[in-house]
């Protein structure tokens, strides 16, 4: 597969902003309220659409809970209702960074959405080049070419003709995936570890994480789509030397097979 690698100077600003937002263990509330100039509008009764202040690609949307909810709380039916409405309108990639070690820069729960394609045809998402073979255990699939722990599911794009039905199906699959990768907690709210989730109209992929960074390169959910971001030439050299897929393996959890 061919990865997309972008050099993004705003990543340094984003990192500094995150560190400044976490003084002495205090919980920041950057979206209460969101900045008016960045606010797109209402998505659902529980979520609002906000443009990313530090976008890594054009038209980078945040789907933010109206009330403060911790980013390390598992997604619920309302989160998937908001995501399904957005994916019904935009053929995009929805994703979630479940915790700081999964690449989250804010503690307020927010999903994210970027339009497709990410670039690098023929695939809308570069990682789709490896989606050709899988094994199944109930509703949870494993992609045979991915050498780290994950859970995968195929979706029917027509599902989004009925967003409420799509939301219900996404939530059902998500619950199965969280259990399969060992992230679901006993109370169905608090996650047991960091993870990334990626959702399109056609598939869903969940990956548990072992750490946030490879060397000085922060890896978010977009990395597991095949889209990586570096801040400078040193990061690029580290990425080239290791190889992009080895970088992903280093921040994920080894496959037990």
Helices and strands as residue ranges (DSSP letters): E 4-7, H 10-20, G 23-25, G 36-38, E 39-42, E 47-51, E 61-65, H 77-89, E 92-98, G 100-102, E 110-115, G 126-130, E 134-137, E 140-143, E 151-154, G 157-161, H 163-180, E 195-199, E 203-208, E 213-214, E 217-218, G 221-225, E 227-230, H 233-242, H 244-251
